[in-house]
Amino acid sequence: MTLAGYAVLVGVPVISSAWVNLLGFSEVQVGRVAGADLGGLSVGAVATSLIISRISRRQLILMGILIAVLSNASCIWITSYDYVLWLRFIAGFGSGLITATAVSCLGACSKPALAFNAMLFAFAFSQAAEMHFLPMLSMRNIYLTFIICFLVIIPFIRCIPDFKGKEIMEITAYQENEISSSTTNLVPKYVVWFCLSAIVITYVNIGAYWTYIELAAAKDDTDPDWVGSVLTWSSLCSLLGCLFATLLSNKFGLLRPLLVTLICQSSVVGMLAQGITDVSILVSVFSFNLLWIFIDVYQMSTIANFDKVGRYSSLMPGAQGLGQILGPNLAASILGWNLGYSAVFVMCAVASMLAFAIYLFIFIKFKSSRPELAYAT
């Protein structure tokens, strides 16, 4: 269910090119449409966090499927930019309901880090499949593919724990009492909000880079077949990311590898500000995909460690989606000001370093006072 909800996110480079080549959208319009779609995901995730304790989780999933399917079907027939902008927002909202509900279930597992790692392992295969097959499809068939992905999950809805209303409040109260009785100092709420803010900033970088990487490469006259192959095969770096992220976490904890990862990611996106060649895009995209998985594993697991009740887990897709609104729209504005793709990649690098600063503050704060959190695995 999480993979279906993230389907547009992982396929953004290919979908962006399709909007330009098949529908005639401009580069600026592509940023707005991508931001609307992924922004809808954010709003849907936030809405889920507000109502998940009052409504059946299965009903939430079904509602999300209905909205996403109808919106994607409408996009098959309606191709005007002004209408597509709103339809993609609505489609993203439906995806957000699905994704946030599924992620909240993963966060509530007894071993959330393992659950998120398994999800991201599968994420690598879905990303590679989208990068390979979507460029072969017409715009109509791309939307049909998303519709099929949403319909396929219907038989598995019974797997979702169907807590609702009073049951949720009783479980939450019990968990809070258990935590309070075993811990003298709970993590301050602002720390969790700092982590969510860092996710937003990280996804400003990811959203802008992933939306425009294929279009930026085409602007610098790189071989399109080579770029397509790089995008497809680099997705498999996510598999290595899942493996090494777990090994490093077991040895060094979550926060220290996350800090190094953010510095490295800032470097590999910033290097493209000097221009894109066949070699530089290979290095940058392969490294980006590897580090993307590191960041997601560490960020999700860090919040799971800080938020034992799991109240904030459903907000993680919302934070990712908010970053995905800001990233493509900031990049579109930069291009609209004729500053070029070099400025876009500089903005991406700066966003990664801002997230680094937030996590460095958290690590320093807990290093002496709460070492079990600073070095948590």
ZAKOL-212941 format. One record per residue: x, y, z of N, C-alpha, C in turn; residue number from 1. Coordinates in steps of 0.1 Angstrom, whole numbers. Layout:
REM ZAKOL-212941
SITE   n.x   n.y   n.z  ca.x  ca.y  ca.z   c.x   c.y   c.z   k
SITE     X     Y     Z     X     Y     Z     X     Y     Z NUM
...
END
This chain:
REM ZAKOL-212941
SITE   n.x   n.y   n.z  ca.x  ca.y  ca.z   c.x   c.y   c.z   k
SITE     8   -12     0     0     0     0     9    13     0   1
SITE    20    12     8    29    23     8    35    26    -6   2
SITE    39    15   -13    45    16   -26    35    22   -36   3
SITE    22    18   -35    12    24   -44    10    39   -41   4
SITE    11    43   -29     9    57   -25    21    65   -30   5
SITE    33    59   -30    45    66   -34    48    65   -49   6
SITE    39    59   -57    41    56   -71    45    68   -79   7
SITE    38    79   -77    41    91   -85    54    97   -80   8
SITE    57    97   -67    69   102   -62    82    96   -69   9
SITE    82    82   -69    94    75   -75    95    77   -90  10
SITE    83    79   -97    84    81  -111    84    95  -116  11
SITE    86   105  -107    86   119  -111    95   122  -123  12
SITE   108   118  -124   116   122  -135   110   118  -149  13
SITE   105   106  -149    99   101  -162    86   108  -165  14
SITE    77   110  -154    64   117  -156    66   131  -160  15
SITE    76   138  -154    79   152  -158    82   153  -173  16
SITE    91   144  -178    94   144  -192    82   141  -200  17
SITE    73   132  -196    61   129  -203    52   141  -204  18
SITE    51   149  -193    42   161  -193    48   171  -203  19
SITE    61   172  -204    67   181  -214    65   176  -228  20
SITE    69   163  -231    70   158  -244    56   154  -250  21
SITE    47   149  -241    34   144  -246    23   154  -244  22
SITE    23   162  -234    13   172  -232    17   186  -235  23
SITE    30   189  -237    34   202  -241    36   212  -230  24
SITE    36   207  -217    38   216  -206    52   222  -206  25
SITE    54   234  -201    67   241  -200    74   235  -188  26
SITE    87   238  -187    95   234  -175    89   239  -162  27
SITE    85   252  -163    79   258  -151    66   251  -147  28
SITE    58   249  -157    45   242  -154    47   228  -148  29
SITE    57   221  -153    60   208  -148    63   209  -133  30
SITE    71   219  -128    73   220  -114    61   223  -106  31
SITE    52   231  -112    39   234  -105    30   221  -104  32
SITE    30   214  -114    21   202  -114    27   191  -105  33
SITE    40   189  -106    46   179   -97    44   183   -82  34
SITE    46   197   -79    44   202   -66    30   200   -61  35
SITE    20   202   -70     6   200   -67     3   185   -63  36
SITE     8   176   -71     6   162   -69    12   157   -56  37
SITE    24   161   -53    31   156   -41    27   165   -29  38
SITE    22   177   -32    16   185   -21     3   179   -17  39
SITE    -5   174   -26   -17   167   -23   -15   155   -13  40
SITE    -3   148   -16     0   137    -8     3   142     7  41
SITE     9   154     8    12   159    21    -1   163    28  42
SITE   -10   170    21   -23   173    28   -31   161    32  43
SITE   -31   151    23   -38   138    26   -32   132    38  44
SITE   -18   132    40   -12   126    51   -15   134    64  45
SITE   -16   147    64   -19   155    75   -34   152    79  46
SITE   -42   151    69   -57   148    72   -58   135    79  47
SITE   -50   125    74   -50   112    80   -46   112    95  48
SITE   -36   120    98   -31   121   112   -42   127   121  49
SITE   -51   135   115   -61   142   123   -73   133   125  50
SITE   -76   124   116   -89   116   117   -86   101   119  51
SITE   -74    97   119   -71    82   119   -77    76   132  52
SITE   -78    84   143   -83    78   156   -98    79   156  53
SITE  -105    84   146  -119    86   146  -126    78   135  54
SITE  -118    72   127  -124    65   115  -117    52   113  55
SITE  -124    42   107  -118    29   104  -106    31    94  56
SITE   -95    24    97   -83    25    88   -86    19    75  57
SITE   -94     9    75   -98     3    62  -107    13    54  58
SITE  -116    20    60  -124    30    53  -115    41    47  59
SITE  -104    45    55   -95    55    50   -88    50    37  60
SITE   -84    38    37   -77    32    26   -86    32    14  61
SITE   -99    28    16  -108    27     5  -112    41     0  62
SITE  -113    51     9  -116    64     5  -104    70    -4  63
SITE   -92    67     0   -80    71    -7   -80    65   -21  64
SITE   -83    52   -22   -83    45   -35   -93    51   -44  65
SITE  -105    54   -39  -116    60   -47  -112    73   -53  66
SITE  -106    82   -44  -102    95   -49   -91    94   -59  67
SITE   -81    86   -56   -69    85   -65   -73    79   -79  68
SITE   -82    69   -79   -86    63   -91   -94    73  -100  69
SITE  -104    79   -94  -112    89  -102  -104   100  -107  70
SITE   -94   105   -99   -86   117  -103   -77   113  -115  71
SITE   -70   101  -114   -62    97  -124   -70    94  -137  72
SITE   -82    88  -135   -90    86  -147   -94    99  -154  73
SITE   -97   109  -146  -100   122  -152   -89   128  -160  74
SITE   -76   125  -155   -65   131  -162   -63   125  -176  75
SITE   -69   113  -178   -68   106  -191   -75   115  -202  76
SITE   -86   121  -198   -94   128  -207   -92   143  -207  77
SITE   -87   148  -195   -85   163  -194   -70   165  -194  78
SITE   -66   173  -204   -51   176  -205   -47   190  -204  79
SITE   -57   199  -202   -54   213  -200   -46   216  -187  80
SITE   -36   224  -188   -27   226  -176   -35   230  -164  81
SITE   -44   240  -165   -51   246  -154   -60   235  -147  82
SITE   -65   225  -154   -73   215  -148   -65   203  -143  83
SITE   -54   200  -151   -45   189  -146   -39   193  -133  84
SITE   -35   206  -131   -29   210  -118   -38   206  -106  85
SITE   -51   209  -107   -60   206   -96   -62   191   -95  86
SITE   -64   184  -107   -66   170  -107   -54   162  -100  87
SITE   -42   167  -103   -30   160   -97   -30   163   -82  88
SITE   -34   175   -78   -35   177   -63   -45   167   -57  89
SITE   -57   166   -63   -67   156   -57   -62   142   -57  90
SITE   -55   138   -68   -49   125   -69   -39   123   -58  91
SITE   -31   133   -56   -21   132   -45   -27   131   -31  92
SITE   -38   138   -30   -46   137   -17   -50   123   -14  93
SITE   -56   116   -24   -60   102   -23   -48    93   -19  94
SITE   -37    96   -26   -24    88   -23   -20    90    -9  95
SITE   -21   103    -4   -17   106     9   -25    99    20  96
SITE   -38    97    18   -46    89    27   -41    75    28  97
SITE   -38    69    16   -33    55    16   -20    54    22  98
SITE   -11    63    18     3    62    23     5    64    38  99
SITE    -2    74    43    -1    78    57    -7    67    66 100
SITE   -18    61    61   -24    50    69   -14    38    70 101
SITE    -8    35    58     1    23    57    13    26    65 102
SITE    19    38    64    31    41    72    29    41    87 103
SITE    17    46    91    14    45   105    13    31   111 104
SITE     9    22   102     9     8   106    23     2   107 105
SITE    32     6    98    46     2    98    53     8   111 106
SITE    50    21   114    55    27   126    51    21   139 107
SITE    39    14   139    34     8   151    39    -6   153 108
SITE    47   -11   143    53   -25   145    62   -26   157 109
SITE    64   -38   161    73   -39   173    88   -36   169 110
SITE    91   -37   156   104   -34   151   103   -24   139 111
SITE   100   -12   142    97    -2   131   109     0   121 112
SITE   121     0   126   133     2   117   133   -10   107 113
SITE   131   -22   111   131   -33   102   119   -32    92 114
SITE   108   -28    97    96   -26    88    98   -16    78 115
SITE   104    -4    82   107     6    72   118     2    62 116
SITE   127    -5    67   138   -10    58   133   -20    48 117
SITE   124   -29    52   117   -38    43   109   -31    32 118
SITE   102   -20    37    94   -12    27   103    -6    17 119
SITE   114     0    22   123     7    13   131    -3     4 120
SITE   133   -15     8   139   -26     0   129   -28   -12 121
SITE   116   -30   -10   107   -32   -20   105   -19   -29 122
SITE   107    -7   -22   107     5   -29   117     6   -41 123
SITE   129     0   -39   139     0   -49   134    -7   -62 124
SITE   128   -19   -60   123   -26   -72   112   -18   -79 125
SITE   103   -12   -71    92    -5   -78    98     8   -85 126
SITE   108    14   -80   114    25   -86   121    21   -99 127
SITE   128    10   -99   135     5  -111   125     2  -122 128
SITE   114    -5  -118   103    -9  -127    97     4  -134 129
SITE    94    14  -126    88    26  -131    98    33  -141 130
SITE   111    34  -137   121    41  -146   122    34  -159 131
SITE   121    20  -159   123    12  -171   110    13  -180 132
SITE    98    11  -174    86     8  -182    78    21  -186 133
SITE    78    31  -176    70    42  -179    73    50  -191 134
SITE    87    51  -195    90    59  -207    85    52  -220 135
SITE    81    39  -219    76    32  -231    61    35  -233 136
SITE    54    41  -223    40    43  -223    35    56  -228 137
SITE    23    57  -233    17    70  -235    12    76  -222 138
SITE     8    89  -222     3    95  -210    -9    88  -205 139
SITE   -18    84  -214   -30    76  -210   -26    64  -202 140
SITE   -16    56  -207   -13    43  -201    -5    45  -188 141
SITE     2    57  -187     9    60  -174    -2    61  -163 142
SITE   -12    69  -166   -23    71  -156   -30    57  -154 143
SITE   -32    49  -164   -38    36  -162   -30    27  -153 144
SITE   -17    28  -155    -8    20  -146   -10    24  -131 145
SITE   -11    37  -128   -13    41  -115   -27    36  -110 146
SITE   -37    37  -118   -50    32  -114   -49    17  -110 147
SITE   -43     9  -119   -41    -5  -116   -34    -8  -103 148
SITE   -24     0  -100   -16    -1   -87   -25     1   -75 149
SITE   -34    11   -76   -43    13   -65   -54     2   -64 150
SITE   -59    -3   -75   -69   -13   -74   -63   -26   -69 151
SITE   -51   -29   -72   -45   -42   -68   -44   -43   -53 152
SITE   -43   -32   -46   -42   -33   -31   -55   -36   -24 153
SITE   -67   -35   -31   -80   -37   -25   -81   -51   -17 154
SITE   -76   -62   -24   -78   -75   -17   -70   -76    -4 155
SITE   -60   -67    -2   -52   -68    10   -56   -59    21 156
SITE   -67   -52    19   -71   -42    30   -75   -49    43 157
SITE   -79   -61    42   -82   -69    54   -70   -71    63 158
SITE   -58   -69    58   -46   -70    66   -43   -58    75 159
SITE   -50   -47    72   -49   -35    81   -56   -37    94 160
SITE   -49   -35   105   -56   -36   118   -67   -25   119 161
SITE   -79   -29   122   -91   -20   121   -95   -13   134 162
SITE   -85    -8   141   -88    -1   153   -96    12   150 163
SITE  -105    16   158  -111    29   156  -117    35   169 164
SITE  -119    48   169  -125    55   180  -120    51   193 165
SITE  -128    46   202  -125    43   216  -113    34   217 166
SITE  -113    24   208  -102    14   209   -88    21   208 167
SITE   -87    30   198   -75    37   196   -71    45   208 168
SITE   -80    53   214   -77    61   226   -73    52   237 169
SITE   -79    40   239   -76    32   250   -62    26   248 170
SITE   -58    22   236   -45    17   233   -34    27   235 171
SITE   -37    40   230   -28    51   231   -25    54   246 172
SITE   -36    55   254   -35    58   268   -27    47   275 173
SITE   -29    34   271   -21    23   277    -7    24   274 174
SITE    -4    27   261    10    28   257    17    40   264 175
SITE    10    51   265    16    63   272    19    59   287 176
SITE    10    52   293    12    48   307    24    39   309 177
SITE    25    30   299    36    20   299    50    28   298 178
SITE    50    38   288    62    45   286    65    54   298 179
SITE    55    60   304    57    69   315    63    62   327 180
SITE    58    49   329    62    41   340    77    36   339 181
SITE    81    35   326    95    29   324   105    40   320 182
SITE   101    53   318   110    63   314   107    76   322 183
SITE   118    81   328   116    93   336   116   105   328 184
SITE   123   105   317   123   117   308   119   114   294 185
SITE   107   118   290   102   116   277   109   126   268 186
SITE   110   123   255   116   132   246   107   144   244 187
SITE   113   157   245   105   169   243    98   168   229 188
SITE    86   173   229    78   173   216    85   181   205 189
SITE    92   192   209    98   200   199   109   193   192 190
SITE   115   182   198   126   175   191   119   167   180 191
SITE   108   161   182   101   154   171    97   163   160 192
SITE    92   175   164    89   185   154   101   190   146 193
SITE   112   191   153   125   194   146   128   183   135 194
SITE   126   170   139   129   159   130   120   160   118 195
SITE   107   163   121    97   164   110   101   176   101 196
SITE   106   187   107   110   198    98   122   195    90 197
SITE   131   186    96   143   182    88   139   173    76 198
SITE   128   165    78   123   157    67   118   166    56 199
SITE   111   176    60   105   186    50   117   192    42 200
SITE   127   197    49   139   203    42   146   193    33 201
SITE   148   181    38   155   171    30   147   168    17 202
SITE   134   168    18   126   165     6   124   177    -3 203
SITE   127   189     2   129   201    -7   140   197   -17 204
SITE   151   192   -12   162   188   -21   158   177   -30 205
SITE   152   166   -24   149   154   -32   138   158   -42 206
SITE   128   166   -38   117   169   -48   122   177   -60 207
SITE   131   187   -57   136   195   -68   145   187   -77 208
SITE   154   180   -71   164   172   -79   157   161   -87 209
SITE   148   154   -81   142   142   -88   132   147   -98 210
SITE   126   158   -97   116   163  -107   124   168  -119 211
SITE   135   174  -118   142   181  -129   154   174  -134 212
SITE   159   163  -128   171   157  -132   172   153  -147 213
SITE   161   147  -152   161   142  -166   160   154  -175 214
SITE   152   164  -172   151   176  -180   164   184  -180 215
SITE   170   185  -168   183   192  -168   194   185  -176 216
SITE   194   172  -176   203   165  -184   201   167  -199 217
SITE   188   167  -203   185   170  -217   189   184  -221 218
SITE   189   193  -212   192   207  -215   207   208  -218 219
SITE   215   199  -212   230   199  -214   234   189  -225 220
SITE   224   185  -233   227   177  -245   234   163  -242 221
SITE   230   157  -230   235   144  -228   227   134  -236 222
SITE   232   122  -237   226   111  -245   213   107  -237 223
SITE   201   109  -243   189   105  -236   188    91  -232 224
SITE   193    82  -241   193    67  -238   201    64  -226 225
SITE   213    71  -226   222    69  -215   216    74  -202 226
SITE   209    85  -202   203    91  -190   192    81  -185 227
SITE   184    76  -195   173    66  -191   179    54  -185 228
SITE   190    49  -190   196    37  -184   201    40  -170 229
SITE   207    52  -168   212    56  -155   201    56  -145 230
SITE   190    63  -149   179    64  -139   173    50  -136 231
SITE   173    41  -145   167    27  -143   176    20  -133 232
SITE   189    18  -137   198    10  -130   202    16  -116 233
SITE   202    29  -116   206    35  -103   196    32   -92 234
SITE   183    29   -96   173    26   -87   177    14   -78 235
SITE   185     5   -84   189    -7   -77   199    -4   -66 236
SITE   205     8   -67   214    12   -56   206    12   -42 237
SITE   193    14   -43   185    14   -31   186     1   -24 238
SITE   188   -10   -31   190   -23   -25   202   -23   -16 239
SITE   213   -18   -21   226   -17   -13   224    -7    -2 240
SITE   216     4    -4   213    13     6   206     7    18 241
SITE   196    -2    16   189    -8    26   199   -17    35 242
SITE   207   -25    28   217   -34    34   227   -26    43 243
SITE   234   -16    37   244    -9    44   239     0    54 244
SITE   227     6    52   221    14    62   218     7    75 245
SITE   214    -6    74   212   -14    86   225   -17    93 246
SITE   235   -21    85   248   -25    91   254   -13    98 247
SITE   254    -2    92   260    10    98   252    14   110 248
SITE   239    13   110   231    17   121   234     8   133 249
SITE   236    -5   131   239   -14   141   252   -11   148 250
SITE   261    -6   140   275    -3   146   276    11   151 251
SITE   270    21   144   273    35   148   260    43   152 252
SITE   248    36   153   236    43   156   230    49   144 253
SITE   219    57   146   212    64   135   217    78   132 254
SITE   219    86   142   222   100   139   236   103   133 255
SITE   246    96   138   259    98   132   260    95   117 256
SITE   255    83   113   256    80    98   247    90    91 257
SITE   236    94    97   227   104    90   234   117    87 258
SITE   242   121    97   249   134    95   259   133    83 259
SITE   266   122    83   276   120    72   269   119    58 260
SITE   257   112    58   249   110    46   245   123    40 261
SITE   240   132    49   235   145    44   246   153    38 262
SITE   258   153    44   269   160    38   272   154    24 263
SITE   273   141    23   276   134    10   265   138     0 264
SITE   252   138     4   242   141    -6   243   155   -11 265
SITE   246   164    -2   248   178    -6   259   179   -16 266
SITE   269   171   -15   280   171   -25   276   166   -38 267
SITE   268   155   -38   265   148   -51   255   156   -59 268
SITE   246   164   -52   237   172   -60   243   185   -64 269
SITE   252   190   -55   258   203   -58   268   202   -70 270
SITE   274   190   -72   284   188   -83   278   191   -96 271
SITE   265   190   -98   258   192  -111   257   207  -114 272
SITE   259   216  -104   259   230  -107   269   234  -117 273
SITE   280   226  -118   290   229  -128   287   224  -142 274
SITE   275   218  -144   271   213  -157   270   198  -156 275
SITE   262   192  -166   260   178  -165   266   171  -178 276
SITE   274   161  -175   280   153  -185   275   138  -183 277
SITE   278   130  -192   274   116  -191   281   110  -178 278
SITE   293   114  -175   300   108  -163   294   114  -150 279
SITE   292   127  -150   287   134  -138   273   129  -134 280
SITE   265   127  -144   251   123  -141   251   108  -136 281
SITE   260   100  -141   262    87  -136   265    87  -121 282
SITE   276    94  -118   280    95  -104   270   101   -95 283
SITE   264   112   -99   254   119   -91   241   111   -88 284
SITE   236   105   -99   223    98   -97   225    85   -90 285
SITE   235    78   -93   238    65   -85   240    68   -70 286
SITE   248    79   -67   250    82   -53   238    87   -47 287
SITE   230    95   -54   218   101   -49   208    90   -44 288
SITE   206    80   -53   197    69   -49   202    61   -38 289
SITE   214    59   -37   220    51   -25   218    59   -13 290
SITE   221    72   -13   220    80    -1   205    84     3 291
SITE   196    84    -7   182    86    -4   177    76     5 292
SITE   180    63     2   175    52    11   181    53    25 293
SITE   194    57    26   200    59    39   192    69    47 294
SITE   189    80    40   183    91    47   169    87    52 295
SITE   161    80    43   148    76    47   148    66    59 296
SITE   157    56    58   158    47    69   161    53    82 297
SITE   171    62    82   175    69    94   165    78   100 298
SITE   159    86    91   149    96    95   137    90   101 299
SITE   132    80    94   120    73    99   122    66   112 300
SITE   134    59   113   137    51   125   140    61   137 301
SITE   146    72   134   149    82   144   136    87   151 302
SITE   126    90   142   113    95   148   106    83   155 303
SITE   107    71   150   101    59   157   107    58   171 304
SITE   121    60   172   127    59   185   123    70   195 305
SITE   121    83   189   118    94   198   103    94   201 306
SITE    95    88   193    80    88   195    75    74   196 307
SITE    76    69   208    73    55   211    58    52   209 308
SITE    49    62   212    35    59   210    31    58   195 309
SITE    39    64   186    36    64   172    27    74   167 310
SITE    24    85   176    14    95   172    19   103   160 311
SITE    32   104   158    37   113   147    40   105   135 312
SITE    39    92   135    44    84   124    36    87   111 313
SITE    23    89   113    14    92   101    17   106    95 314
SITE    25   114   102    29   128    97    41   127    88 315
SITE    48   116    88    61   115    80    58   116    65 316
SITE    48   109    60    45   112    45    40   126    43 317
SITE    34   133    53    30   146    52    42   156    51 318
SITE    52   153    59    64   161    59    71   159    46 319
SITE    72   146    41    78   144    28    71   151    17 320
SITE    57   151    17    49   157     7    51   172     7 321
SITE    52   178    20    53   193    20    67   197    14 322
SITE    77   189    16    90   192    10    89   190    -5 323
SITE    80   181   -10    78   179   -24    70   190   -30 324
SITE    62   197   -22    55   209   -27    66   220   -29 325
SITE    74   222   -19    83   234   -19    94   232   -29 326
SITE   100   219   -30   111   217   -38   109   220   -53 327
SITE    99   213   -59    96   216   -74    92   230   -76 328
SITE    84   236   -67    80   250   -69    91   260   -68 329
SITE   100   258   -58   112   266   -57   120   265   -70 330
SITE   122   253   -74   130   250   -86   123   257   -98 331
SITE   110   256   -99   103   262  -110   104   277  -110 332
SITE   104   283   -98   106   298   -97   120   302  -101 333
SITE   130   294   -97   144   297  -101   145   296  -116 334
SITE   139   287  -122   139   286  -137   132   297  -143 335
SITE   120   301  -137   112   312  -142   120   325  -141 336
SITE   129   326  -132   138   338  -131   150   337  -140 337
SITE   151   327  -148   162   325  -158   175   323  -151 338
SITE   175   317  -139   188   315  -132   194   302  -136 339
SITE   186   293  -143   192   281  -148   192   269  -138 340
SITE   196   257  -143   196   245  -135   208   245  -125 341
SITE   218   253  -128   229   254  -118   224   259  -105 342
SITE   216   269  -105   210   275   -93   201   265   -86 343
SITE   194   257   -94   185   247   -88   193   237   -80 344
SITE   204   233   -85   212   223   -78   219   229   -66 345
SITE   223   241   -67   228   248   -55   218   249   -44 346
SITE   205   252   -48   195   252   -38   193   238   -31 347
SITE   194   228   -39   193   214   -34   204   211   -24 348
SITE   216   215   -27   227   213   -18   225   220    -5 349
SITE   221   233    -6   218   241     6   208   234    15 350
SITE   197   229     9   186   223    17   192   211    25 351
SITE   200   203    18   206   191    25   214   196    37 352
SITE   222   207    36   230   211    47   222   217    58 353
SITE   210   223    55   201   228    66   196   216    74 354
SITE   192   206    67   188   194    74   199   188    83 355
SITE   211   188    78   223   184    86   224   192    99 356
SITE   222   205    98   224   214   109   213   211   120 357
SITE   201   207   116   191   203   126   194   191   133 358
SITE   199   180   125   202   168   132   215   169   140 359
SITE   224   177   136   236   180   144   232   186   158 360
SITE   223   195   158   218   201   170   212   190   179 361
SITE   204   182   173   197   171   181   208   161   187 362
SITE   218   158   179   228   149   183   236   155   195 363
SITE   240   167   193   248   174   204   239   175   217 364
SITE   226   178   215   218   180   227   217   167   235 365
SITE   216   155   228   213   143   235   226   135   238 366
SITE   237   139   232   250   132   234   253   129   248 367
SITE   252   139   257   255   138   271   243   135   280 368
SITE   232   142   276   220   141   285   212   128   283 369
SITE   211   124   270   203   111   267   211   103   257 370
SITE   223    97   261   231    90   251   223    78   245 371
SITE   213    72   252   206    61   246   198    65   234 372
SITE   195    78   233   188    83   221   198    88   210 373
SITE   209    94   215   219    99   205   225    88   198 374
SITE   227    76   204   234    65   198   224    53   195 375
SITE   211    56   195   201    46   193   203    40   179 376
SITE   200    27   178   201    20   165   187    17   159 377
END
